Amino acid sequence: MSRRHSVNRPPTPDRDGAERVKEPTLIDIVNIKLTESGEKERLMELVRERLVECGWKDEMRSLCRAFVKNNGRDNVTVDDLVRAITPKGRASIPDSVKAELLQKIRTFLVSVAH
C-alpha cells in the first residue's frame, strides 16, 4: 500500500520505529581517532604539564580559595565554584599553550591522513 502525500503537509514519518542514524561530524571523527590512538590522553597530559609550568593551575587554585573565602565555606557548592571560575580559567589559558596544542593536533591529523 503506497502512501500519498498531501501537497499542504509534509509526509507522515514511517511508523516502523526505525530512527535515522546521525552521521558523525568531522569533530566526532577527529575525537574518535584521537581517543582510539591514545593521542587524546597524551595531549591532555601535555596541556596539564604546560598549565602547571606557566602558573595557571596555581592561579586557578587561588581564585577558588578566594571565592570560597568570600562566600563562606558552607555556602559554596562545587557547581557554584565551577560556574564562577570556568570562564576566568578558559580566558586565562596562555595563547602559547593553545597554539602548541593546535599544532600537535594538526600534526596528528596529517599523520593519520597518510
C-alpha positions as CSV (number, residue, x, y, z in Angstrom):
1,M,0.0,0.0,0.0
2,S,1.6,3.2,-1.1
3,R,1.2,6.4,0.8
4,R,0.0,9.5,-0.9
5,H,1.4,12.8,0.4
6,S,-0.7,15.9,0.6
7,V,0.7,19.0,-1.1
8,N,-0.2,21.0,2.0
9,R,1.6,19.0,4.7
10,P,4.8,17.0,5.0
11,P,4.8,13.2,4.7
12,T,4.0,11.3,7.9
13,P,7.1,9.5,9.2
14,D,7.2,5.7,9.0
15,R,5.7,4.0,12.0
16,D,8.1,1.1,12.0
17,G,10.2,2.7,14.8
18,A,13.3,2.9,12.7
19,E,15.2,6.0,13.6
20,R,17.7,7.6,11.3
21,V,21.3,7.2,12.4
22,K,23.0,10.6,12.7
23,E,26.1,10.8,10.6
24,P,29.2,11.7,12.6
25,T,30.6,15.2,12.2
26,L,34.2,15.9,11.4
27,I,34.7,16.8,15.1
28,D,33.2,13.5,16.1
29,I,35.6,11.6,13.7
30,V,38.7,13.5,14.9
31,N,37.7,12.9,18.5
32,I,37.3,9.1,17.8
33,K,40.7,9.0,16.1
34,L,42.4,10.8,18.9
35,T,40.8,8.6,21.5
36,E,41.4,5.3,19.7
37,S,45.1,6.1,19.1
38,G,45.7,7.2,22.7
39,E,46.8,10.6,21.4
40,K,44.0,12.4,23.2
41,E,45.3,11.2,26.6
42,R,48.9,12.3,25.6
43,L,47.6,15.7,24.6
44,M,45.7,16.1,27.8
45,E,48.8,15.3,29.8
46,L,50.8,17.8,27.7
47,V,48.2,20.5,28.5
48,R,48.3,19.7,32.2
49,E,52.1,20.0,32.2
50,R,52.1,23.3,30.3
51,L,49.4,24.8,32.6
52,V,51.4,23.9,35.7
53,E,54.6,25.2,34.2
54,C,53.1,28.6,33.4
55,G,51.4,29.0,36.8
56,W,47.9,28.8,35.5
57,K,47.0,25.9,37.9
58,D,48.2,27.9,40.9
59,E,46.3,31.0,39.7
60,M,43.1,28.9,39.4
61,R,43.7,27.4,42.9
62,S,44.0,31.0,44.3
63,L,40.8,32.1,42.6
64,C,38.9,29.1,44.0
65,R,40.2,29.8,47.5
66,A,39.3,33.5,47.3
67,F,35.8,32.6,46.0
68,V,35.2,30.1,48.9
69,K,36.5,32.6,51.4
70,N,34.3,35.5,50.1
71,N,31.2,33.4,50.0
72,G,31.7,31.2,53.1
73,R,32.8,27.6,53.0
74,D,29.3,26.3,54.0
75,N,27.6,28.4,51.3
76,V,29.6,27.2,48.2
77,T,28.9,24.1,46.2
78,V,31.2,22.6,43.6
79,D,28.7,23.7,40.9
80,D,28.9,27.3,42.2
81,L,32.7,27.2,42.1
82,V,32.8,25.7,38.6
83,R,30.3,28.3,37.3
84,A,32.3,31.2,38.8
85,I,35.8,30.0,37.9
86,T,35.4,28.3,34.5
87,P,35.0,31.5,32.4
88,K,38.1,33.0,34.0
89,G,40.0,29.8,33.6
90,R,39.3,29.4,29.9
91,A,40.0,33.1,29.2
92,S,43.4,33.0,31.0
93,I,44.9,29.9,29.2
94,P,48.1,31.3,27.6
95,D,48.0,31.6,23.8
96,S,51.2,29.6,23.6
97,V,49.6,26.6,25.2
98,K,46.6,26.8,22.8
99,A,49.0,27.2,19.8
100,E,51.1,24.2,20.9
101,L,48.0,22.0,21.3
102,L,46.6,23.1,17.9
103,Q,49.9,22.3,16.2
104,K,50.1,18.9,17.9
105,I,46.5,18.1,16.7
106,R,47.3,19.2,13.2
107,T,50.5,17.1,13.1
108,F,48.4,14.1,14.3
109,L,45.7,14.6,11.7
110,V,48.3,14.8,8.9
111,S,49.9,11.6,10.1
112,V,46.6,9.8,10.2
113,A,45.6,11.1,6.8
114,H,48.6,9.5,5.1
